[in-house]
Amino acid sequence: MTTTPNSLRRWILTLVLGAALPFQANAAGTELLNVSYDVARELYKDINPAFIDAYKKQTGEAVTVKQSHGGSSKQARAVADGLEASVVTMNQANDIDMLAERGLVTKDWAKKFPNNAAPYYSTMVYLVRKGNPKQIRNWEDLARPGVQVIIPNPKTAGNGRYTYLAAWGSVLKKGGNEQQARVLVGRIFKNVPILDAGGRAATTTFTQRQIGDVLVTFENEVSMVRAEFGDNFEVVYPSVSILAESPVAVVDKVVDRRKLRKQATAYLNFLYTPQGQEIGAKHYLRVRNEAVMKKYAANYKPVTLFTVNELFGGWQKAQDRHFDDGGEFDKIYQSK
């Protein structure tokens, strides 16, 4: 038997390892990171495995999806500061606009997917304690003396920002003026004992720490709370509220560097499929697919909705006037 020279053995070993490495990489699959807002955790826990399975069947490629959640604006800043998001799934457009200004997302991101790149939307409603002891019915009731209102910080949370604009806009929608709106919002925030950083933290304050008479949050969030805590709470719909879109975008700078554009785009497109829309509807989000929306119509109470564009001239103007440092919110809260 002839002995193989050491050099030949090393050459053969190199060939074997070189052939194995690509196989191992393919077997491990591709990893995406979805950086999202606070109260979307449960939604994407259901979306991700459904997408992974559908993408595997369609392409034969194994994909994994990791999640990161927090206050929407806080999450956007984390991406701007270097968090390697493949996609962002936020609850307000100005957080993605900020990433576009930083060159991380294309300027025309809202045109890359249908419905202004918002596959789902919701609105702001009230969660009150069983029996509604403070008889809270509308925005004006949140401003009454003796009512404690739980709202997350509008500076860090989209939930808080939508609540602020919903209250302000409710006055304008009913024919009131800007000064009347400012007075109402000021009185509401005087009744806020704690400004949590994100929507989920505010929910914990209200449900588990038992602080406050009313929690203002997304319609889909209150449904989750009632499912978890039973009949201890009731949902109240104001007569007028805001249309709260959940926009999405590919983080172009990251996916192009990591060669993930195909997978990241497929992930966001999946949200618009009948399967993705049905998962959203099961989580009490209002969806774009008319057939799915009709199927789950019992989940949604009719409410008069207005948009940020309609009453505030778009998110950028709303941000500049109300939420930037020194804006209306700072003036209102500092005078509390």
C-alpha positions in Angstrom: 0.0 0.0 0.0 1.4 3.4 -1.1 1.6 6.1 1.6 0.1 9.4 0.6 2.7 12.3 0.9 1.9 14.9 3.6 1.6 17.6 0.9 -1.0 15.6 -1.0 -2.9 14.9 2.2 -3.0 18.7 3.0 -4.2 19.4 -0.5 -7.0 16.8 -0.3 -8.0 18.2 3.1 -8.1 21.7 1.7 -10.4 20.6 -1.1 -12.7 18.7 1.3 -13.0 21.7 3.6 -13.4 24.2 0.8 -16.3 22.2 -0.6 -17.9 21.8 2.8 -17.9 25.5 3.7 -20.3 26.7 1.1 -22.6 23.8 2.0 -22.5 24.7 5.6 -23.3 28.4 4.9 -26.3 27.4 2.7 -27.5 24.9 5.3 -27.4 27.7 8.0 -29.5 29.9 5.7 -29.9 33.7 5.6 -30.7 35.8 8.6 -32.9 38.9 8.6 -33.4 41.4 11.4 -36.7 43.1 11.7 -36.5 46.2 13.9 -40.0 47.1 14.9 -42.2 49.0 17.4 -43.1 48.0 20.9 -46.5 46.5 20.6 -45.8 44.4 17.4 -44.0 41.6 19.2 -46.8 39.1 19.0 -47.7 40.0 15.4 -44.2 39.2 14.1 -43.9 36.1 16.3 -46.7 34.7 14.0 -45.6 36.4 10.8 -42.0 35.1 10.9 -42.5 31.4 10.9 -45.3 31.7 8.3 -42.9 33.7 6.0 -40.0 31.3 6.6 -42.2 28.4 5.6 -43.6 30.1 2.6 -40.2 31.4 1.4 -38.7 27.9 1.8 -41.5 26.4 -0.3 -41.1 29.1 -3.0 -37.3 29.3 -3.3 -35.9 26.3 -1.4 -33.8 28.8 0.7 -33.7 28.6 4.4 -34.3 32.0 6.1 -34.3 33.0 9.7 -35.8 36.2 11.1 -34.8 37.9 14.3 -36.9 40.6 16.0 -36.0 43.8 17.9 -38.8 45.8 19.6 -39.0 49.1 21.5 -40.6 52.5 21.2 -40.8 53.3 17.5 -38.7 56.4 17.5 -36.2 54.8 19.9 -35.9 51.9 17.5 -35.4 54.2 14.5 -32.6 56.0 16.3 -30.9 52.6 17.1 -30.9 51.8 13.4 -29.5 55.2 12.6 -26.8 54.6 15.2 -25.7 51.3 13.7 -28.2 48.5 14.6 -28.0 46.3 11.5 -31.7 46.1 10.6 -32.6 44.4 7.3 -36.1 45.9 7.5 -37.9 48.3 9.7 -41.6 47.9 10.5 -42.6 51.0 12.4 -45.9 52.7 13.4 -45.3 56.1 11.9 -43.8 57.4 8.7 -41.5 60.1 10.2 -39.3 57.4 11.9 -38.6 56.0 8.5 -38.2 59.4 7.0 -35.4 60.1 9.5 -33.6 56.9 8.3 -34.0 58.2 4.7 -32.4 61.5 5.7 -29.5 59.5 7.1 -29.0 57.7 3.8 -30.0 54.3 5.2 -33.4 54.1 3.4 -34.2 55.3 -0.1 -36.0 58.6 -0.2 -39.0 57.1 -2.0 -39.5 54.2 0.4 -43.2 54.9 0.7 -43.6 54.0 -3.0 -41.8 50.7 -2.8 -44.8 48.8 -1.5 -48.6 49.3 -1.8 -50.7 51.6 0.4 -47.8 54.0 1.1 -45.8 51.0 2.3 -48.3 50.4 5.1 -49.8 46.9 5.0 -51.7 47.4 8.3 -53.3 50.3 10.2 -55.0 50.8 13.5 -56.4 53.6 15.6 -56.2 54.9 19.1 -58.8 53.7 21.7 -59.2 53.6 25.4 -58.8 50.7 27.8 -60.6 51.3 31.1 -61.2 49.2 34.2 -64.2 46.9 34.4 -67.4 48.9 34.7 -65.7 52.1 33.4 -65.9 53.7 36.9 -64.8 57.1 35.7 -67.3 57.0 32.8 -64.7 57.8 30.2 -66.3 58.2 26.7 -64.4 60.7 24.7 -61.2 62.8 24.6 -62.7 65.5 26.8 -63.2 63.0 29.6 -59.4 62.4 29.7 -58.9 66.0 30.7 -61.3 65.9 33.7 -59.8 66.5 37.1 -59.3 63.3 39.0 -58.7 61.1 35.9 -55.3 59.5 35.6 -54.4 58.8 32.0 -51.6 56.4 30.9 -49.9 57.5 27.7 -46.3 56.7 26.6 -43.9 59.6 25.9 -44.6 61.2 22.6 -40.9 62.0 22.3 -40.0 58.3 22.1 -43.1 56.3 21.3 -45.3 56.4 18.2 -48.1 55.3 20.5 -47.8 58.5 22.5 -47.4 60.6 19.4 -50.5 59.2 17.8 -52.4 59.7 21.1 -51.3 63.3 21.3 -52.3 64.0 17.6 -55.6 62.1 18.0 -56.6 64.3 21.0 -55.5 67.5 19.2 -57.1 66.5 15.9 -60.4 65.5 17.6 -61.0 69.2 18.4 -60.2 70.4 14.9 -62.3 67.6 13.3 -65.3 68.8 15.4 -64.8 72.4 14.2 -62.7 73.7 17.1 -59.6 75.9 16.7 -55.9 75.4 17.5 -56.0 77.1 20.8 -58.9 74.9 22.0 -56.9 71.9 20.9 -53.8 73.0 22.7 -55.9 73.5 25.9 -57.4 70.1 25.7 -54.1 68.3 25.1 -52.5 70.3 27.9 -55.2 69.2 30.4 -54.9 65.6 29.3 -51.1 65.5 29.9 -51.5 67.2 33.3 -53.4 63.9 34.1 -50.5 61.7 33.0 -48.7 60.4 36.2 -45.9 58.5 34.3 -44.4 58.9 30.9 -43.2 55.4 29.9 -40.8 55.2 27.0 -42.8 52.8 24.9 -46.3 51.4 24.4 -45.7 48.0 26.0 -44.2 49.6 29.1 -47.3 51.8 29.4 -49.5 48.8 29.1 -47.6 47.1 32.0 -48.0 50.3 34.1 -51.8 50.2 33.6 -52.5 46.4 33.8 -49.9 45.0 36.1 -48.9 48.0 38.3 -52.5 49.1 38.5 -51.7 52.8 37.9 -54.3 55.0 36.1 -57.9 55.0 35.2 -57.5 54.7 31.4 -54.8 53.6 29.0 -54.8 55.1 25.5 -53.3 52.7 23.0 -53.7 51.0 19.7 -56.9 49.1 19.0 -54.9 45.9 18.4 -53.1 46.3 21.7 -56.2 46.5 23.8 -57.5 43.3 22.3 -54.3 41.5 23.3 -54.6 42.9 26.9 -58.2 41.6 27.2 -57.1 38.2 25.8 -54.4 38.0 28.5 -56.2 39.5 31.4 -59.8 38.5 30.8 -62.7 40.7 31.8 -60.9 43.0 34.1 -60.9 45.7 31.4 -63.3 47.2 28.8 -62.6 48.9 25.5 -64.1 52.3 24.8 -64.0 53.9 21.3 -64.0 57.7 21.1 -66.3 59.3 18.5 -63.3 60.5 16.5 -59.8 59.1 16.3 -56.7 59.0 14.1 -55.8 56.6 11.4 -52.5 55.0 12.6 -50.6 53.4 9.8 -47.8 50.9 10.3 -45.3 51.6 7.5 -42.5 49.3 6.5 -39.2 49.7 4.6 -36.1 47.8 3.5 -33.0 49.3 5.0 -31.2 49.7 1.7 -27.7 50.4 3.0 -27.7 47.2 5.1 -29.3 44.8 2.7 -27.1 45.9 -0.2 -23.9 45.5 1.9 -25.0 42.1 3.2 -26.6 40.9 -0.1 -30.0 40.5 1.5 -32.2 42.6 -0.7 -34.1 39.7 -2.3 -35.0 38.2 1.0 -35.8 41.4 2.8 -38.1 42.5 0.0 -39.8 39.1 0.0 -40.4 39.4 3.7 -42.2 42.8 3.4 -44.1 41.6 0.4 -45.4 38.7 2.4 -47.2 41.1 4.7 -49.5 42.0 1.8 -50.3 38.4 0.8 -53.7 36.9 1.9 -51.8 34.8 4.5 -49.9 37.8 5.9 -53.1 39.9 5.9 -55.0 37.2 7.7 -52.3 37.0 10.4 -52.6 40.8 10.8 -56.3 40.6 11.1 -56.1 37.9 13.8 -54.0 40.4 15.8 -56.8 43.0 15.4 -54.9 45.1 12.9 -57.0 46.7 10.2 -55.8 45.3 6.9 -55.7 46.3 3.2 -57.2 43.1 1.7 -60.9 43.7 1.5 -61.9 40.1 1.7 -59.8 39.5 4.8 -61.2 42.8 6.3 -64.7 41.6 5.7 -64.0 38.2 7.2 -62.9 39.8 10.4 -65.3 42.7 10.4 -66.6 41.8 13.9 -63.3 42.8 15.3 -63.6 46.4 14.3 -66.0 49.0 15.5 -66.8 51.8 13.1 -65.2 55.1 14.1 -64.6 58.4 12.3 -60.9 58.5 11.4 -58.7 61.4 10.2 -55.2 61.2 8.9 -52.0 63.1 9.9 -51.9 64.5 6.3 -55.5 65.8 6.6 -55.2 67.8 9.8 -51.4 68.3 10.3 -50.0 68.6 6.8 -48.0 65.3 7.0 -45.7 63.8 9.5 -42.8 66.1 8.9 -44.8 69.2 9.8 -46.3 67.4 12.8 -42.9 66.4 14.0 -41.4 69.9 13.5 -44.2 71.7 15.3 -45.2 69.3 18.0 -42.5 66.9 18.9 -39.1 68.4 18.1 -37.2 69.9 21.0 -38.9 73.1 22.0 -42.1 72.2 20.2 -45.7 72.2 21.4 -45.4 69.0 23.5 -42.3 70.3 25.4 -44.2 73.6 26.1 -47.3 71.8 27.3 -45.5 69.2 29.4 -43.0 71.6 31.0 -45.9 73.7 32.2 -47.5 70.7 33.8 
